Every structure is written in C-alpha cells, then in structure tokens.
Amino acid sequence: MSKFELKLPKMGESVAEATITSWLKEVGDTIELDEAIVEIATDKVDSEVPCEVEGVLIKKLFGVDEVVNVGETIAIIETNADFDESEIEKNDVKEQVVEKEITAEVPTVEKVKEEGKIIEDAVKKMTSQSGKFYSPLVKNIAKTEGITLDELDSIVGSGKEQRVTKNDILTFIDNRKLQPKKVIDQSNIESSPQSIGSGDEIIEMTRMGKLIAKHMVDSVKTSAHVQSFVEVDVTNIVRWRERIKNDFQKREGEKITYTPVFMQAVAKALKDYPMMNISVDGDRIIKKRDINLGMAAALADGNLIVPVIKKADQLSLVGMSKAVNDLAKRARAGKLNPDDIQGGTYTVTNIGSFGSIMGTPIINQPQVGILALGSIRKLPAVIETPDGDLIGIRHKMIISHSYDHRVVNGALGSMFVKKVADYLEAWDANADF
C-alpha cells in the first residue's frame, strides 16, 4: 500500500488560497478516481477538488472553514495505485537541500527586521485590538455584513482556542437580525431602518449574491460610466442561422446560437480598437495582448457568473460555438473551475435572452467596457436600393456599450460599438460554417 498526498490544485493565476467549506468524504471512506473529496471556496467561485487516485481516505489535514494555500497537502489517501514515489522522494531531498542552503545563509539585522515587520503586519490584519485571531473567511463575512471588530470580539467562539468559526458568526448575524435595527454608517451615507410587515418574507442573500453586489457597487464607485447605443440590422445573420442550423447540429453534435457570431464580431472589433482591450491600474493603463472575452451566464439561482473565452480572436466560428456552449453548460451545472472565470479583458452580456431591448450594464472591473446585446425583433425599416427606398420587415437589435470615461472617450467608445455593428451587418447569409 502507498500513501498519496492530495494537494490543493492551482486555481487561476490570481488565486493563492481557498477555504474548506465541506468535506464530502470521511476518514475510512473509499474514494474512486476523479471523485470529488472536498468542497472549497475562493473569492471568485465555489468548486470541488477531485481525487487523483483510487483508495481510502486515512487523514484530513484541514477542517471546515480553515484556509489552505495552493500546493498544500489537504488529505492523505492510502492507495494501491502505481505512482513514482522515487520522484516524490527526490523532490523531498531537493526541498531539504534548498532548506539547508537557506538556513545556512546568515541574515543581516535589517533583513530580520524587515521579515519581522512583514509577519507582524500579516498577523495584525487577522487580529483585533483585543488580541483575538480571525480567519480571512470570518473577517470577509464580517466586512460584508457590516460587523465591527468590537462586535466580533463579543462573539464567543466554538473553535479551537475559542476561535470564531463560520457557524459562530452566521449564528451571530441571525440573532442580530432579530434585534431592533440600527442605522449603519456606510461611507458616510446613513440608511434608515427597514420596516418589516407581518406578511413580508425575509430572503437571505447567497454568498455569491453578496460578492456580486459588492463588485457592482465598487465598479460604479470606480469608473465613470458612459453609454453608447447602436441599432443593428441582423437579418442576414437570422437567415443564415435558419439555413445552416440543422446541418451544423448533425455535423458538430450541438446547436448553433447567435452568441458565437456576436462574440466573434466583438473579438474582431477589439483587434481594430486595442485601446478598448485595456485595464486601469492606478495611474497606469495596461494594454492587454490577449483578447479574452467574458460571457455573462445566468445561474439557476438567478445570479450571474462570467466565464471567459480565452484568446477569442483566434477561434473559428465552430471553435467559438463549442467554447460558448461548453462554458454555458458548465456554468448552469455549477461545474466551472476558478480558472474559467479568470483573465477576462472585455465582457459581453446577452440581455435580449430575457426580453430586454437595451440596457446599461455595469463594467466588470478592472476592464473598461461591456457590451449588452438586446433582443432581436422584427421591425419595419427603410431599405435602400438602386431603384429607390423601400419599406420592409427586417430583424433589428440594439447593442449597448458601457465604457469607462476615465480612459475611453466618447469617440473611441462610439466607434468601437459601431465597428461591432458593421461586422454583424456585413454577415454573408450564404456563407458556410
């Protein structure tokens, strides 16, 4: 029998740690290959960690609500699987050698002071003035719920050394809601207590709902939002899709929607106007090399999540369609990985699927633009011909472009959305796929 160390996998370039939210297996349980063993949460998304081998769980190294760094071992699996233990031993020897080399180095006084200051600052961030330690998860919940450090200090913890756990703070929040509400100062804006009638229903916001709410408020506070609107004639695209949709499904094994066509047009327009494919970092503008399109997708609970199509400008129409369908399907099933929602440089949201003809979407920070696709409607329109103008029925939609006026002026914002419209109107109704 061998012992396999299950480590917290890398979950995206900006994700360094995660919180254990639930163990799906107990010590002594048999585990199948690729079977989920634990649920984790980051500040981006909730996900499961699958087991890389078959075996029996013999040890859990972290408890619920504990924070784990990427690469740390979270569980020990006893297995009959063959994996190269010699490589693990080699790595262990290398780490020991490196450790010896590091410890052999004589630190200067300044170096010791500097490292001590870093550790001291890190501890202070998780410790109140009374000396109590709070995990990042507990402090994040407290921040979201407007709980002060004095209130945190008043909670009697049930964890090790009386630390406050997730359940402790959630119970405190529930009890506090039963007490008379106080006016809370949020950024110097006073809010009045809400009256609750006998027939009113109180619905708690989900964890994701709270994160989205904060993200939206922060975006409005950060960016100077401006909107431009363009009406687009998509008759050729509608006719093209009607003509090829059955053949597409037979050949590719999945449906073709309008979304891949729209995403491809946006990717082309971003290549034409690369200063829309940027982000803002203080007084610096970061011009992105890759075009990574975020695609807002609705979840079963009514929330939205934005999976990202990486290097969208390099995909064919078939490739774009498969990427769109895959991300949408996994988003609805709650199977997205943290990396699936990382690295977006521009976002598209299809509000037309909910019947809206136009909207003013909020920018997905730190991006500087977001495009909303309205519903496609049959409308009477003037058709220009060599023999004069005619009135006909056309398929029209309105696309709305919200952009950050700090770095994107009206000319650029308007020209970009007009370029998207030009690509859509120039679509060849007789094209193949």
N, C-alpha and C positions, 0 to 999 in steps of 0.2 A: 504494500500500500504506500502511496505517495501523498504528500501534503502540498496542496496548491494554494497560493496566496491570491485571493481575488482583490484587485486594486480598483480604486475609483478611476474610471477612464477619463481621458481628456474630452471636454465637452464644449469646445469652442475656444477661440484664441483669447477671449477676454474673460473666460470663466476659470477661476483659480480654486474655487471651493464649492461645496454643496452641503446641504443639511439633510441628515437622515430623517425622513418623515414616517416611514413604516417598514418594518421587516416583514417580508412575505413568506419567509421560511424560518423555522425554529431549529435550534441545535438538535441534531439527530434526524432531521428530515432528509429524505433522498431528493437529489436535485438532478434534473435532466439537462442535457446540453442545450444552451441558449435559453434556459428557463429563467424568468425574472426572479431575483432573490431579494431585492430591496428597492424601495421607492425613495427617490431623492428630490430635493427642490433647490433650484438656484433662483437668483433674482430675475431670471429670464423665463424659465419653463420648468414644469414638473416632468420627471421621466423615471424609467425603471432601469436597473442595472442587471443585465443578464449574466448567467454563469458561463464561463468559457469551457468548462469541463463537466463530465458526469461524476457524481459522487455523493458524499454525505457531509452536511454542514456540521462541523465539530466545534467551531468557535466564532463568535461575533465580537469584533474588536471595538465597535462603537454602538452606542444606544440611540434611541429615538431622540430627536432634537439636537444631537451633537453635530458639530461642524467638522467636515473632513476635507482635507486638501487633495487636489488632483494628484494621483500617483500613490496615495497612501493605501496600505492594505486595510480592507474593511472586514474581511472574513477569511477563515481557513477552511478549505474543502479537502476531505480525505477522498482520494480517487485512485482507481486502477489505471487511469489514462496514462499513456506514454508521452511525457514531455521531457525535454532535455534539462535534467536537473543540474548537469555539469555546467551549463551556461549560467544558471542561476548562481551556482557556487562561484563561477568565475566573476560574475558581477559583484557578488558579495565581497570577494577578495579585493576587486578593484576599488570598491567603496571603502573597504578598510584601509587600503593603501593611501587613498586620497585623504581619508580622515586623519591618518598618521602624518601625512605631509602637512595638512592644515594645522594640526595641533603642534607640529614641530616648529611652526613659524612663531617667532616672538613678537607679539603685538606691541605697538607703541602705546604710550599713555593716551595720546589723542585718539587712537583707534579704539581703545577700550571705552573712553568717554563717549565717543560717537555711537558705538554699538549699544552702550548702556542707555543712551538717550533714545535711540530707536525703540528698544524694548520697552522702556518706561512710557513712551508716547503710545505704543500699541496697547499696553495694559490699561492706561488711563482711558482710552477710547471705550473699553469694555467694563470699566469700573466706575462706580458712582463716588461721590464725595465721602459717603459713609464707609467706603471700602468694599462694598458688595460687588461681586463679579456678575456680569450679564452676558450671555451669548449673543452673537450677531443677530440670530433669529429673534430672540426676545426683544432686543433693542429695536429691531426693524418693526416688529408688531407694535411696540410702544410708540414709535415715531408716527406710524400710520394712524393709530388710534388717538393720538394727542395726549398720551400719558406722560406725565412729568417724572423726573428722576425721584422726586420726593414720594410720588405715588408708587413708583417701582419699589422704593426702599421699604414701603409699608406692607408689601406682599410677603407673606410667609411662604418660603419655597419648600417644595416637597422633594427636590432633587438632592444629589449628593452634597453634603456640607450645607444643606438648606438653600441650595441654588434655586432660582426661579426657573421653572420649566415652561414649555409652550402651554401645557394644560393649565398651569398656575395662572399665567397672565390672561388666557382666554376666559377662565372662570372669573377672574377679577373684572374683566370687561363686561361679562354677562351680568354680574352683580351690580356693577356701576350703572348699567343702563336701567336698572330698576329703581335707582335713586333719582331725586329731582335733578334735572339737567342744569348745568352752569354755562354761562357764556364763556366760550373759549377764544382767546386772542390768537388768531392765525394771521401772521404777517401784518399785524396792526389793524386787521379788519374784524370788527366784532360781529358775531352772528347771534341772533335771538334764539331762545329755546323753541323747539318744535312742539306744538300741541298734538297729542295723540288721542283720537276719538275712540269710543268703545268698539266701533266696527272696523277700525283701521288694522291693517296687517303689517307687522314689522318683518322685513326681509333682510337678513344679514348679507352684506357684500362678500363675495368669494375672495379668496386670496388673489386670484388673477384680476378680478374686478377692481380691487384696491390698487394693484400695481398699475393697471391701465388708467385709472382715474388720476393717480399721481403723475403718470407720464404725460397725460393730456394737459393738466394744469401747468406742469413745468414747461411744456412746449409753448403754450400761449404766453407765459411769462418771459420766455427766452427769445422767441422770434417775432419779428414784426410781420404778421400775416397779411398778404395781399392776394387777391384772386383775379384771374382772367378766365373768360368763358368763350368757347368757340362751338358753333353748331356744325356738325359733320354729316355729310351725305354718305351713308354706308350701304346704299342699295346694292352696289356691286359685290360687297362682302356677303350680304344676306343671300343674294342669288348664287354666289359661288359655293357657300356652305350648303345650301339646299341641293345643289348639283352633286357635290362630292361626298356628303356625309355618310351615305351607305357604303360606298366603296372604301372610304377611309376606315370605317369600323371593321369591315371584312379583312382589310389588309393589315391594320395595326392592332386590332383587337380592343380598341377603345374609341369613345366618342370624340368628335371634334367640336369644340365650342368656339365662341367668338374670342374668348380671353387670350389664347395664344397669338391670334392675329393682332390684337391690340397691344400685347406685351412686346411683340416683335417691332411694331411701329414705334413704340416708346424707346426701345433699345437703339433703333436707328437714329431717332431724333437726339438721343443723348450723345451719340458719336458726332453728330453735326454740331451740337452745342455742349461741349465738355464742361463748360463752367456751370452747368446745371448738375453735373455729377461730382459735387464737392461736399465738404463738410466744414464747419467752423470750429476752431479750437482757440478760444480767447480772441486774440488779435490776428490769428493766422488762418489762412484758407488752405485746406488740404484738398488738392485735386486728385481724385481717385483714378487709378489706372484701369481697374476692372469695372465693368457695368454689372452690378448685382441688383436685380430688381426684386423688391419686396412686393408680395402679393397678399393683400388683406383677405383673410378667410374667416368665415363665421363658424363658431363652435356650437355644439348642441345646447350649451347653457346660455347662449345669447351673446357671449363675449366674442371678441375678435382677436386673432393672432396673425402675425405677419411672417410667414415662411419666406425664404429668399431663394430666387433662381440665380445661381452663381454664373458669372460670365455669359449673361443672357444674349449679348450681341453675337456670340459665336455659335449659337444654336440654330439649326434649321427649323422650319415650321413643325416638322414631325417631332424633332427633339424638344422644342418648346412645348408642344402639346403634351408630350409624355411627362415633362417636368411639372407642368401646371396640374395635370391630373393626379400625379403621384403625391405632390405636396398637399393638394386639396383633400385627397382621400385620407392621408395620414393625419392631417390636421383635425378632420372630423372624428377620427378614431382615437385621437389623443396619443398618437404614436410618433410625433415629431421628436427629433433629437435636438439638444441645445444648439448644435452646430447648424441646424436647419434654419434657425432664426437669427443667425449672426451675420454681420458683414454687409448688410444692405446699404446701397448708395442712393437709391431712389425708390419710391413706393407708388403702387397703383392700387386703387380700391374700386370695386365694381358696385356702386350703389344702385345701379339700374336693376340688379337682380332682386332688389326689394321694392321696385316700383318707382323710385325717385328719378326725376328727370334731370336734376342737377343738385350739387351740394357744395359746401365749403369745408373740405376736410382739413384736419389739423396735421401739421407737419410731424413726421416721425423723426425726432431728434436722434443723432446730430445731423440728419440730412437737411437739405434746403428746399425741397419740393415734393409735392404729392399730387397725383392726378386722379380725379374721380370720374368714372365712366357712368353716364346717365343711361336711362332705359332707351331702347330702340323703339321708335314709334312711326307709324305710317302717317305722313302729313302731306297736304297739298303744297306743291312747290313750283317755282318758276324754273323751267328747263330751257336753257339757251341752245338753239340750233342754228345752222347756217341759214335756215329759212325763216328765222324769227323765234320769238319766245313762245313757249307753250306752258300750259298748266298740267301737271301730272302728279301722280301719287309716288312719293319717294320715302325711303326708310331713313329717318334722321335720328341723331342723338346729340346731346350736349356734353362736351368734356370740360371739366372744371379744373383749373390749375391753381393750387395754393402754393405760394413761394415766399421765401424769407427775404423781405425787403431790405434787410441789413446789407446783404451781399448780392442780391439779384434785383436789378432794376426792372421797371415796367416793360422796357423794350425787350430785354432778354426773356423775361417770363412770358410775354405775349408771343414772341417769335417762336419760342420752343413749342408751345401748345399748338400754334398754327402749323408748325412743321409736322407734328403728330397727325393733325387733321389732313394735311396734304398727302402723307403716306397712305392713310386709310382711304381717301377719296380716289387715289390713283390705283387702287387694287384692281387687278385683272380678273374679271368674272369668269374668264375662260381658262385660267391658269390651272395647272395640275397641282398636286401636293407632294 
